[in-house]
């Protein structure tokens, strides 16, 4: 967020390569209709692959990657099977693809699962699949510090270096919670203590798995992180306009249910969706960052689950709302840098508790910075922070700022979107967030324009 997005930031343009033309297809391609090729342009079973440029092989036909089509067909068969299954759609019952995997040689299965060796007859496996994993009484799998944890021999945070004899099959751990009867309660409900995992020895700035189920990540087609976002409806995501200014709907995907960016072995899997529409605010200004908001429409709705749920939207801006926010408990989340001098992003989703700062006070404090004494804070911004060492930072752009709703302890409404700031975590220097309540009417117009009913205020 901050240094990357100071007012005078220059955003790089994506290069555009002209589509090549060819009379024949390569050996790894198949000549099919463009519509069929486009609809199969996905990552298969959760693996992002950037597809080759289309080549014409006849009227209305294009050369399409064979593996792409095969992966899509297999994925559709998997989804069809899961839709027909009774019980938990994100559970661990065996599917046709999983059954087929069991018929492969052991080496091939290990490659598919991605388990790596961590010693003699030991492998890095998800913690809930090892009987020697540290498990407490309520079913959470304790994750040790990420720094110099020699006992885990290089395994990732949600994995355990497990003796082969102690491995158990998915779904057979008696401590694993039964979530197949999950029913959404509505928007904005957090999982206060998270699900399954318990952090042990961390700094306190990390969230626990599924604690904030509305958090999503936007990625390009090569699987590279772009920014964060917030789920406001099973098919709608809000993010910052400046982060997606150089992207189009066909160059990004959304991943929900994410927590550890370095792992794909969490107990409940993430869900990924292509984007069908991208609406940036028509008055977004790249120089001033005014109206820094974008609505992302997914091509298909996400399947709500314990770790994938929308956050509530606030009403339009009123004095009462401003008063409520001053008395609320507010947090921001993101995978960005912890400090201005950090060299890399965080792998586990951060949680940052922040005080809200009223408009007049924020403008006064920002005028003391490099912005100067004549700086006017636009109404499309809302401020939070100003405490030393507690702030959103680089690469947190697009991520949510949310506050408890009046009279409710663990239910939240989206009040801001990480936009810009002056460095990170400086005392008396709050950060600027997109003011969601101020832009609520714009959000409603885009929602209706995209064919969805208005999102009700709870």
C-alpha positions, -999 to 999 in steps of 0.1 A, spaced: 0 0 0 19 30 13 51 39 -4 40 21 -36 10 43 -38 20 78 -27 2 105 -47 29 109 -73 32 71 -80 36 60 -116 18 28 -125 35 7 -151 15 -2 -182 9 -38 -192 25 -46 -226 1 -59 -253 12 -85 -278 -7 -88 -311 -24 -120 -317 -5 -142 -341 -21 -159 -371 -13 -194 -383 -30 -218 -407 -21 -249 -387 -19 -258 -350 11 -271 -331 13 -307 -319 2 -297 -284 -28 -278 -297 -63 -287 -310 -84 -267 -335 -118 -259 -318 -142 -230 -317 -131 -199 -300 -160 -200 -276 -150 -235 -265 -114 -225 -260 -124 -194 -240 -147 -214 -217 -119 -239 -209 -94 -212 -202 -90 -220 -165 -62 -235 -144 -76 -270 -141 -75 -284 -106 -64 -252 -90 -31 -248 -109 -27 -215 -127 -12 -218 -161 -9 -189 -185 -22 -200 -219 -6 -194 -252 -19 -167 -276 -47 -178 -299 -40 -187 -335 -67 -189 -362 -71 -223 -378 -103 -217 -397 -133 -195 -396 -144 -191 -360 -118 -216 -349 -86 -212 -329 -56 -233 -319 -62 -242 -283 -40 -259 -258 -49 -296 -255 -40 -299 -219 -61 -268 -211 -92 -285 -226 -85 -318 -209 -79 -302 -175 -112 -282 -179 -132 -314 -188 -117 -332 -158 -124 -303 -135 -160 -301 -148 -164 -338 -141 -151 -333 -106 -175 -304 -99 -204 -324 -113 -195 -353 -90 -192 -331 -59 -225 -314 -67 -242 -348 -67 -226 -359 -35 -245 -358 -3 -230 -340 27 -201 -317 28 -191 -303 -7 -157 -292 6 -151 -323 26 -129 -353 20 -150 -380 4 -133 -397 -25 -141 -383 -60 -134 -399 -94 -102 -379 -98 -90 -388 -63 -99 -425 -70 -79 -424 -102 -49 -409 -84 -49 -440 -60 -44 -462 -90 -12 -445 -100 22 -457 -88 33 -444 -54 59 -421 -69 33 -404 -92 9 -399 -62 36 -382 -42 43 -359 -70 6 -351 -73 3 -344 -36 35 -324 -35 48 -341 -3 86 -338 0 111 -357 20 122 -342 53 143 -371 66 146 -409 66 111 -423 59 96 -389 67 75 -365 46 61 -330 49 23 -336 51 -6 -315 62 -6 -314 100 -40 -330 103 -28 -361 84 -1 -370 109 -7 -386 143 24 -371 157 13 -336 149 7 -313 179 -31 -313 183 -50 -297 212 -83 -308 226 -105 -286 204 -91 -298 171 -67 -270 161 -34 -280 147 -7 -259 163 16 -240 140 50 -233 154 71 -201 147 83 -198 111 118 -188 123 144 -215 127 120 -242 136 145 -271 133 121 -297 145 100 -294 113 129 -298 89 119 -273 63 83 -282 61 58 -254 55 37 -238 83 7 -260 78 27 -292 74 43 -316 98 75 -336 92 58 -369 97 71 -405 99 55 -425 70 41 -450 95 22 -421 113 4 -408 82 -34 -410 82 -58 -406 53 -77 -374 47 -109 -373 67 -99 -399 92 -84 -377 119 -109 -379 149 -100 -343 159 -111 -329 126 -142 -308 130 -174 -319 112 -184 -290 90 -207 -306 65 -238 -292 83 -225 -256 79 -252 -230 73 -243 -194 66 -256 -170 92 -254 -139 71 -227 -113 62 -199 -102 84 -195 -130 109 -159 -138 118 -146 -171 131 -133 -156 163 -107 -182 171 -103 -195 136 -108 -230 124 -85 -260 130 -52 -243 134 -38 -226 165 -7 -203 162 20 -209 187 50 -186 191 41 -160 165 43 -123 170 6 -117 174 2 -99 141 -11 -130 122 -47 -141 118 -57 -176 123 -71 -198 96 -106 -187 84 -108 -159 110 -119 -134 84 -136 -154 57 -143 -125 34 -107 -119 26 -97 -128 -10 -66 -125 -32 -65 -113 -68 -39 -130 -90 -28 -128 -126 -29 -158 -149 6 -169 -140 -4 -171 -103 14 -139 -93 -2 -119 -65 -18 -86 -75 -37 -73 -45 -63 -82 -18 -100 -78 -19 -132 -83 1 -161 -106 -7 -194 -87 -4 -216 -113 -22 -209 -149 -34 -201 -134 -68 -189 -99 -60 -156 -85 -47 -146 -50 -38 -109 -39 -42 -89 -7 -50 -90 8 -85 -53 16 -85 -43 -20 -80 -63 -32 -110 -58 -1 -132 -36 -20 -157 -56 -52 -157 -87 -64 -175 -112 -90 -164 -96 -117 -186 -61 -112 -171 -70 -119 -134 -86 -146 -112 -99 -144 -76 -90 -169 -50 -112 -172 -18 -105 -192 13 -68 -183 12 -47 -180 43 -12 -192 38 1 -180 4 29 -206 6 6 -236 10 -23 -253 -7 -27 -279 20 -51 -262 45 -78 -284 58 -105 -266 38 -94 -258 2 -95 -224 -15 -119 -217 -43 -108 -199 -75 -130 -181 -100 -123 -163 -133 -136 -127 -136 -165 -118 -160 -167 -81 -153 -144 -54 -138 -159 -20 -129 -135 7 -119 -149 40 -106 -153 63 -136 -139 92 -116 -109 74 -103 -78 96 -106 -44 80 -109 -26 111 -96 -47 119 -66 -61 84 -60 -96 99 -55 -125 73 -58 -101 44 -54 -126 16 -58 -134 -13 -82 -161 -39 -83 -151 -74 -95 -178 -97 -108 -169 -135 -107 -180 -156 -136 -197 -180 -112 -206 -176 -75 -184 -190 -48 -197 -218 -27 -201 -204 8 -182 -224 34 -169 -219 69 -138 -202 55 -156 -183 26 -183 -158 36 -191 -122 26 -187 -91 48 -215 -66 54 -216 -33 36 -222 -1 56 -250 23 49 -244 55 31 -223 80 51 -242 97 80 -231 115 112 -244 84 131 -222 60 112 -192 82 118 -200 82 155 -204 44 155 -171 39 138 -153 60 164 -166 35 191 -161 4 171 -133 -22 171 -116 -20 137 -90 -41 119 -73 -44 86 -59 -76 69 -35 -83 41 -4 -102 30 17 -71 25 49 -61 42 49 -57 79 71 -27 79 83 -1 54 117 -17 53 105 -53 49 119 -72 19 91 -96 13 54 -101 18 39 -122 47 28 -157 39 2 -159 67 -26 -133 65 -19 -104 89 -44 -88 112 -39 -52 123 -60 -35 150 -64 1 141 -81 32 156 -103 52 132 -93 88 128 -119 114 120 -117 134 87 -107 168 103 -80 152 125 -66 131 97 -63 161 74 -45 180 101 -20 152 107 -14 146 70 -6 183 65 24 178 88 39 153 63 54 158 29 19 165 16 22 200 29 0 224 49 -24 230 20 -33 194 14 -71 187 13 -82 152 22 -109 142 -3 -142 129 9 -136 95 -8 -110 87 18 -114 76 54 -85 74 78 -72 48 104 -40 42 122 -14 67 134 0 44 160 37 35 158 44 1 143 8 -7 135 -2 -1 99 -10 -16 66 19 -13 42 33 -21 8 13 -47 -12 -17 -45 12 -36 -24 -15 -72 -35 -21 -74 -53 12 -103 -45 36 -106 -23 67 -135 -34 87 -152 -25 120 -176 -41 144 -213 -33 139 -231 -14 166 -240 -38 195 -223 -68 179 -190 -81 190 -179 -105 163 -198 -91 133 -181 -67 109 -189 -42 82 -165 -31 54 -156 6 60 -125 10 40 -102 -4 13 -64 -1 16 -55 28 -7 -24 49 2 -3 64 30 30 80 40 55 52 47 42 26 72 35 26 110 47 62 117 34 78 149 6 104 142 6 96 105 -27 77 97 -32 59 64 -59 67 39 -85 41 29 -112 42 3 -144 54 21 -169 27 14 -198 44 30 -192 76 9 -192 54 -23 -221 32 -13 -244 47 -39 -218 40 -66 -215 4 -54 -253 -1 -55 -254 13 -91 -227 -12 -103 -243 -41 -85 -277 -34 -102 -260 -27 -135 -244 -62 -134 -277 -78 -128 -276 -85 -91 -302 -74 -65 -292 -46 -41 -272 -58 -12 -293 -52 19 -281 -34 50 -283 -60 79 
